[in-house]
Amino acid sequence: MAYSRSRSWAGIEVVLESYGWGLGRKWRDPLEGLPMTTDLESRIRQLEDRALISERVIKYAMAVDRADWEMFADCFTDPVHADYSENGMPAADFARDDLVGIVREALGGYTATQHLSTNHVIEFDENDSDRALCYSYMYAQHYREGAEGGFFLLRGSYTNYMLRTSDGWRIESLTQHVSWSDGE
């Protein structure tokens, strides 16, 4: 059974819902985690920024699967720091086009790939509104037709340092964290 109550937040009436499970009930606040700034315009901008940052990180995965190397390049600043050391490539600063070439070559032998980017948690730099950190989970499937086994699976997460540029939010630095992998 669901119960509801309301409260005023920044002049806006907000309905909070509770779902009863036994004796304890948990209230779910739809605004939980949002910054408590006083300026409506600032709050709206931060919501927009969250959506744009998340979209950029999703485009990273989408570009790889589509082999759209222009879209992939557009995800990054130039230069970009990339750390794939848990997957065999040491951390380094790269010219954006060099990173594109390395990733393109690494994935060139696969017939198909599917990279999923989920559970984005975005934190803004308190001292610089043009910088943010986006944590994301990843699940990457790689298929090679005709190869024994044929599949390489990778699960883990990314830590993406984001920078707002004149062209929008870009990944300035990323670190891939591998939880587990299977296949070759």
C-alpha positions as CSV (number, residue, x, y, z in Angstrom):
1,M,0.0,0.0,0.0
2,A,1.4,3.4,-0.9
3,Y,1.1,6.5,1.3
4,S,2.0,10.0,0.3
5,R,2.7,13.3,2.0
6,S,4.0,16.6,0.6
7,R,6.4,19.3,1.5
8,S,7.4,22.6,0.0
9,W,10.9,22.8,-1.5
10,A,12.0,26.1,-3.0
11,G,8.4,27.2,-3.3
12,I,7.4,24.0,-5.2
13,E,5.0,21.5,-3.6
14,V,6.6,18.1,-3.8
15,V,4.8,14.8,-3.1
16,L,6.7,12.2,-1.3
17,E,5.6,8.6,-1.6
18,S,6.0,5.7,0.8
19,Y,5.6,2.0,0.0
20,G,4.8,0.0,3.1
21,W,6.8,-3.2,3.6
22,G,6.0,-4.7,7.0
23,L,6.5,-2.4,10.0
24,G,9.1,-0.1,8.4
25,R,8.3,2.3,5.6
26,K,10.9,4.2,3.5
27,W,10.1,7.6,2.1
28,R,11.3,8.2,-1.4
29,D,12.1,11.9,-2.1
30,P,12.2,12.5,-5.9
31,L,14.6,15.4,-5.3
32,E,17.1,13.5,-3.2
33,G,20.6,14.0,-4.3
34,L,19.9,17.2,-6.2
35,P,21.9,20.3,-5.0
36,M,20.1,22.6,-2.6
37,T,21.0,25.8,-4.4
38,T,18.8,28.8,-4.0
39,D,18.7,29.9,-7.6
40,L,16.2,28.1,-9.8
41,E,18.2,28.9,-13.0
42,S,21.3,27.3,-11.4
43,R,19.4,24.1,-10.5
44,I,17.9,23.8,-14.0
45,R,21.4,24.3,-15.5
46,Q,22.8,21.6,-13.3
47,L,20.0,19.2,-14.4
48,E,20.7,20.0,-18.0
49,D,24.4,19.4,-17.4
50,R,23.7,16.1,-15.8
51,A,21.8,15.0,-18.9
52,L,24.5,16.3,-21.3
53,I,27.3,14.6,-19.3
54,S,25.4,11.3,-19.2
55,E,24.6,11.6,-23.0
56,R,28.3,12.1,-23.7
57,V,29.4,9.0,-21.8
58,I,26.6,7.0,-23.6
59,K,27.9,8.3,-26.9
60,Y,31.3,6.9,-26.1
61,A,29.8,3.4,-25.9
62,M,27.5,4.0,-28.9
63,A,30.3,5.3,-31.1
64,V,32.4,2.2,-30.5
65,D,29.6,-0.2,-31.5
66,R,28.7,1.8,-34.6
67,A,32.4,2.2,-35.5
68,D,31.6,5.9,-35.8
69,W,35.1,7.2,-35.1
70,E,34.1,10.8,-35.6
71,M,31.5,10.5,-32.9
72,F,34.0,8.7,-30.7
73,A,36.6,11.5,-31.2
74,D,33.9,14.1,-30.3
75,C,33.6,12.5,-26.8
76,F,37.1,13.8,-25.8
77,T,39.2,16.8,-25.2
78,D,42.4,17.1,-27.1
79,P,44.7,15.9,-25.5
80,V,42.9,13.3,-23.3
81,H,44.2,11.1,-20.5
82,A,43.2,7.5,-20.8
83,D,43.9,4.6,-18.4
84,Y,43.0,1.2,-19.7
85,S,45.8,-0.4,-17.7
86,E,43.5,-3.1,-16.2
87,N,42.8,-4.2,-19.7
88,G,46.5,-4.1,-20.9
89,M,47.0,-0.6,-22.1
90,P,49.1,1.7,-19.8
91,A,47.8,5.0,-18.7
92,A,49.0,7.9,-20.8
93,D,48.1,11.3,-22.3
94,F,47.1,11.0,-25.9
95,A,46.3,13.3,-28.8
96,R,42.6,12.6,-29.3
97,D,43.2,11.2,-32.9
98,D,45.9,8.9,-31.5
99,L,43.4,7.4,-29.0
100,V,40.8,7.0,-31.7
101,G,43.3,5.1,-33.8
102,I,44.4,2.8,-30.9
103,V,40.8,1.9,-29.9
104,R,39.8,1.5,-33.6
105,E,42.6,-1.0,-34.1
106,A,41.9,-2.8,-30.9
107,L,38.3,-3.4,-31.8
108,G,38.9,-4.0,-35.6
109,G,39.1,-7.7,-35.3
110,Y,35.6,-8.1,-33.9
111,T,32.5,-8.9,-36.0
112,A,30.2,-7.1,-33.6
113,T,30.4,-5.4,-30.2
114,Q,27.9,-4.1,-27.7
115,H,29.0,-1.7,-25.0
116,L,26.5,-0.7,-22.3
117,S,27.0,2.3,-20.1
118,T,24.7,2.5,-17.0
119,N,24.3,3.7,-13.5
120,H,25.8,7.2,-14.1
121,V,26.6,9.1,-10.9
122,I,27.7,12.7,-11.6
123,E,29.4,14.9,-9.1
124,F,30.2,18.6,-9.9
125,D,33.4,20.3,-8.8
126,E,32.4,22.7,-6.0
127,N,35.1,25.1,-7.1
128,D,34.7,25.0,-10.9
129,S,31.3,24.6,-12.5
130,D,33.0,23.6,-15.8
131,R,34.3,20.3,-14.3
132,A,32.5,17.2,-13.2
133,L,33.1,13.6,-12.4
134,C,30.9,10.8,-13.9
135,Y,31.1,7.3,-12.5
136,S,29.5,4.7,-14.8
137,Y,29.2,1.0,-15.0
138,M,30.0,-0.8,-18.2
139,Y,29.3,-4.2,-19.8
140,A,31.1,-4.8,-23.1
141,Q,30.4,-7.8,-25.3
142,H,32.7,-8.6,-28.2
143,Y,32.0,-11.2,-30.9
144,R,34.5,-12.6,-33.4
145,E,32.9,-14.8,-36.0
146,G,34.7,-18.1,-36.7
147,A,37.0,-17.8,-33.7
148,E,37.1,-20.6,-31.1
149,G,34.9,-19.3,-28.2
150,G,34.1,-16.3,-30.3
151,F,33.2,-14.0,-27.3
152,F,35.1,-11.6,-25.1
153,L,33.1,-10.2,-22.2
154,L,34.2,-7.4,-20.0
155,R,32.4,-5.9,-16.9
156,G,33.5,-3.0,-14.8
157,S,33.2,0.7,-14.5
158,Y,34.7,4.0,-15.6
159,T,35.7,7.1,-13.8
160,N,35.3,9.9,-16.3
161,Y,36.6,13.4,-15.6
162,M,34.5,15.8,-17.6
163,L,35.2,19.3,-18.8
164,R,32.8,21.8,-20.2
165,T,34.2,23.2,-23.4
166,S,32.9,25.7,-26.0
167,D,31.6,22.6,-27.8
168,G,29.9,21.1,-24.7
169,W,30.9,18.5,-22.1
170,R,33.9,16.3,-23.1
171,I,35.8,13.5,-21.4
172,E,39.1,15.0,-20.3
173,S,40.4,11.8,-18.5
174,L,39.0,8.3,-18.1
175,T,40.0,5.3,-16.1
176,Q,38.6,1.9,-16.9
177,H,38.1,-0.4,-13.9
178,V,37.7,-4.1,-14.8
179,S,35.7,-6.2,-12.4
180,W,35.9,-9.4,-14.5
181,S,36.4,-10.6,-18.0
182,D,35.8,-13.8,-19.9
183,G,37.1,-15.0,-23.3
184,E,39.5,-13.5,-25.7
